[in-house]
């Protein structure tokens, strides 16, 4: 590291470190958006300053990576049986019926479809409003 400092200088090393930090922060922020990390299952149907509406669709046995959603409302278009690994590492089974609507609190999870049929839902994510 000392040799690199001699070659490019102290201020350049600070710039490189800062750029690396910014890239890391941006990657972590983007890495948890389901439409970025799993566009196979998550499609943006509508978005404005107040909400983002996602269509979520899983085939039998399909699963996603860990991602995050803000507070929202989920409306199930089909019956669904899902295993949810929560951000703290616990796993729960979530069984829903077509037509059911629920409050979906903000959080991280990694879902896996346990059913034999395609499961589909609409998630209306709420965006925070300026005060």
PEMO-V290272 format. One record per backbone hydrogen bond with DSSP energy under -1.0 kcal/mol. CO is the residue of the C=O (numbers start at 1). NH is the residue of the N-H. E is the energy in kcal/mol with one decimal. If there is no record, write none. Layout:
# PEMO-V290272
CO/NH/E ; CO/NH/E
This chain:
# PEMO-V290272
1/5/-2.2 ; 2/6/-2.0 ; 3/7/-2.0 ; 4/8/-2.6 ; 5/9/-2.3 ; 9/13/-1.6 ; 10/14/-1.8 ; 11/15/-2.0 ; 12/16/-2.6 ; 13/17/-2.4 ; 14/18/-2.3 ; 15/19/-2.6 ; 16/20/-2.3 ; 17/21/-2.0 ; 18/22/-2.4 ; 19/23/-2.4 ; 20/24/-2.2 ; 21/25/-2.5 ; 22/26/-2.5 ; 23/27/-2.5 ; 24/28/-2.4 ; 25/29/-2.2 ; 26/30/-2.7 ; 27/31/-2.6 ; 30/33/-1.6 ; 32/68/-3.4 ; 33/36/-1.6 ; 33/37/-2.4 ; 34/38/-1.9 ; 38/41/-1.0 ; 38/42/-1.5 ; 41/57/-2.0 ; 43/55/-2.9 ; 46/53/-3.2 ; 50/127/-3.0 ; 51/48/-2.5 ; 52/125/-3.2 ; 53/45/-3.1 ; 53/46/-1.3 ; 54/123/-2.7 ; 55/43/-2.1 ; 56/121/-2.3 ; 58/119/-3.0 ; 59/62/-1.9 ; 62/113/-3.2 ; 67/109/-2.3 ; 69/107/-2.1 ; 71/126/-3.1 ; 72/104/-3.3 ; 73/124/-3.0 ; 74/102/-2.4 ; 75/122/-2.8 ; 76/99/-3.6 ; 80/96/-3.1 ; 81/114/-3.5 ; 82/94/-3.6 ; 83/112/-1.8 ; 84/92/-2.5 ; 85/110/-2.1 ; 86/89/-2.7 ; 90/86/-3.2 ; 92/84/-3.4 ; 94/82/-2.6 ; 96/80/-2.6 ; 97/100/-2.0 ; 100/76/-2.8 ; 102/74/-2.5 ; 104/72/-1.6 ; 107/69/-2.1 ; 108/87/-1.7 ; 109/67/-2.1 ; 110/85/-2.0 ; 111/64/-2.5 ; 112/83/-3.0 ; 119/58/-2.7 ; 120/77/-2.1 ; 120/78/-1.3 ; 121/56/-3.0 ; 122/75/-3.0 ; 123/54/-3.0 ; 124/73/-1.8 ; 125/52/-2.0
